[in-house]
Structures are given as C-alpha cells and as structure tokens.
Amino acid sequence: MRVIAVIASASALLAPAPAPRQTCLAARSGIKTGTIMAEFEARQLAAMDRDEPPPFSAGDTVNVACEITEGTTKRIQNYAGVVIKRSGAGLTQTFTVRKMSSGIGVERTFPVYAPSVTKIEVLRRGSVRRSKLYYLRQLTGKSARIKEKVRGLAYVERQEAAIAEKKAAALQAAADAKAAEEAAAAAAKAAEEAAAKAEEEAAAAAAAEAEAAAAAEAEAAADEPAEE
C-alpha cells in the first residue's frame, strides 16, 4: 500500500500543470472594462440635454419634479420629502425620498438621471451621521425631524466648482471620443482611396503592357515577308 501511495504521489507531481482558466475577452485582451464603462457614461452624460443635479445626500429635504403623462397631456408633479438613502453610481444611481401623507409614511425611489425627473431642488440640508436613514420609519411627529445643517458660502462654491468641473470633463471626454471616431473614419477613407488608386494604376499599367504587346505583335507581323 505504501508503494502504491508513493507511486500515486510521484505521478501527481510529474503530471502536467492544468491549463489556465479562460477568462472573458476583455481580460484576455488587456482591456479594462471599468475604463470603457466610465467613457461610455461620460459620453451619455454629455449627450443629455439637462443640467447636472445638485449635490445632496441622506438627510436632505428635496423637491423632485417629475413629468407625468395622462393620456395625451403631460404635467409636472412635485414630490417633496427627506432623502433616506442613495444607491448606485453613475447613470444607474437612485435615491429614495420619504414623506408623511395624512399621517402615513410614503416612500418613492427615483433614478437620478431618469428622463421623467426634470428637476431636483434641495430645500434643506440635514445633519445626520448615517448614509441610510431607515430608523425614520419607526418615528413620527417631532421625533422624525432632522436637524438642519448650516453650511458656509465656501462649501457652496466648492460644490458648484466640482459640478462645473465634472460637466467639463464629461464634455471633454465626449469631444475626445468624437475626434477619435472622426480620425478613424478619415484613416479608413484614406486607406480606401489609396487602395482604389493603386488598383487604377495597376489596371492602367496592365492595359499599357497589353497595348505594347499588341503593337509589338503587329510590328512583327508586318516585318515578316509575305508568302508567295
């Protein structure tokens, strides 16, 4: 039995290593999917004909203007309440707003960049220490109120500068992508024109050679003596 165990362990050591596991195409080609998604989201954000939403977080009181379609008419419906959480990132980020309606807590989740969300307005800044305010569901009345956070002008200016910088970066990324596409299209067109020109030159050279050969044959036939 010991001999068999020794032979089995030796064969296991001498066995070839297993082939590496095949990964996705992006990993094999060295492409970073995160970079691709960031560039795609930047182009989509730049293409949106809307202003960047203001910075807000859990605890802030916001007013969300939504476009409601009723038959053939459209109207704007305002929904004001306290933001109890924000989720996701980029184009897929959402936020949940809670308000009290006739003594009943009502919550609604909105995508930040949804086409139906026409405007997000921050009415009041809240001072909280959590990113998820689920405890508000158990509170009513004054106990559910959130202390207001007073921020200075410098903070507001920094936030506005950050929004402007983000929008400028998105526009620059979209412009760079468009320039790269135009350059690739121009290069492809130049290659096609060069190939067509090369084909025309080759055809002209072949025609010239054929014409020269025909002329040589005609000259040779003319030089031959006529048969008696």
ChimeraX attribute file (.defattr): number of C-alpha atoms within 10 A of each C-alpha:
attribute: neighborCount
match mode: 1-to-1
recipient: residues
	/A:1	6
	/A:2	7
	/A:3	8
	/A:4	9
	/A:5	10
	/A:6	11
	/A:7	12
	/A:8	12
	/A:9	12
	/A:10	11
	/A:11	11
	/A:12	11
	/A:13	10
	/A:14	9
	/A:15	9
	/A:16	8
	/A:17	8
	/A:18	6
	/A:19	6
	/A:20	6
	/A:21	6
	/A:22	8
	/A:23	9
	/A:24	8
	/A:25	9
	/A:26	10
	/A:27	11
	/A:28	9
	/A:29	9
	/A:30	8
	/A:31	11
	/A:32	10
	/A:33	11
	/A:34	9
	/A:35	10
	/A:36	11
	/A:37	12
	/A:38	15
	/A:39	16
	/A:40	17
	/A:41	18
	/A:42	22
	/A:43	20
	/A:44	14
	/A:45	20
	/A:46	21
	/A:47	12
	/A:48	11
	/A:49	8
	/A:50	12
	/A:51	12
	/A:52	17
	/A:53	14
	/A:54	13
	/A:55	14
	/A:56	18
	/A:57	22
	/A:58	22
	/A:59	27
	/A:60	25
	/A:61	24
	/A:62	22
	/A:63	20
	/A:64	21
	/A:65	18
	/A:66	19
	/A:67	16
	/A:68	13
	/A:69	11
	/A:70	8
	/A:71	6
	/A:72	5
	/A:73	7
	/A:74	10
	/A:75	11
	/A:76	15
	/A:77	14
	/A:78	14
	/A:79	15
	/A:80	19
	/A:81	21
	/A:82	27
	/A:83	26
	/A:84	25
	/A:85	20
	/A:86	20
	/A:87	14
	/A:88	11
	/A:89	9
	/A:90	13
	/A:91	16
	/A:92	12
	/A:93	14
	/A:94	17
	/A:95	18
	/A:96	18
	/A:97	24
	/A:98	23
	/A:99	18
	/A:100	14
	/A:101	8
	/A:102	7
	/A:103	9
	/A:104	9
	/A:105	14
	/A:106	13
	/A:107	15
	/A:108	12
	/A:109	15
	/A:110	16
	/A:111	17
	/A:112	24
	/A:113	19
	/A:114	13
	/A:115	13
	/A:116	15
	/A:117	18
	/A:118	17
	/A:119	20
	/A:120	20
	/A:121	15
	/A:122	17
	/A:123	13
	/A:124	19
	/A:125	20
	/A:126	20
	/A:127	15
	/A:128	16
	/A:129	9
	/A:130	12
	/A:131	14
	/A:132	17
	/A:133	16
	/A:134	12
	/A:135	9
	/A:136	16
	/A:137	13
	/A:138	9
	/A:139	12
	/A:140	13
	/A:141	8
	/A:142	7
	/A:143	9
	/A:144	12
	/A:145	13
	/A:146	17
	/A:147	13
	/A:148	14
	/A:149	13
	/A:150	10
	/A:151	9
	/A:152	8
	/A:153	9
	/A:154	9
	/A:155	10
	/A:156	12
	/A:157	11
	/A:158	11
	/A:159	14
	/A:160	14
	/A:161	12
	/A:162	13
	/A:163	17
	/A:164	13
	/A:165	12
	/A:166	14
	/A:167	17
	/A:168	13
	/A:169	14
	/A:170	22
	/A:171	18
	/A:172	15
	/A:173	19
	/A:174	21
	/A:175	14
	/A:176	13
	/A:177	16
	/A:178	13
	/A:179	12
	/A:180	12
	/A:181	12
	/A:182	12
	/A:183	12
	/A:184	12
	/A:185	12
	/A:186	12
	/A:187	12
	/A:188	12
	/A:189	12
	/A:190	12
	/A:191	12
	/A:192	12
	/A:193	12
	/A:194	12
	/A:195	12
	/A:196	12
	/A:197	12
	/A:198	12
	/A:199	12
	/A:200	12
	/A:201	12
	/A:202	12
	/A:203	12
	/A:204	12
	/A:205	12
	/A:206	12
	/A:207	12
	/A:208	12
	/A:209	12
	/A:210	12
	/A:211	12
	/A:212	12
	/A:213	12
	/A:214	12
	/A:215	12
	/A:216	12
	/A:217	12
	/A:218	11
	/A:219	11
	/A:220	10
	/A:221	11
	/A:222	10
	/A:223	9
	/A:224	8
	/A:225	7
	/A:226	7
	/A:227	4
	/A:228	3
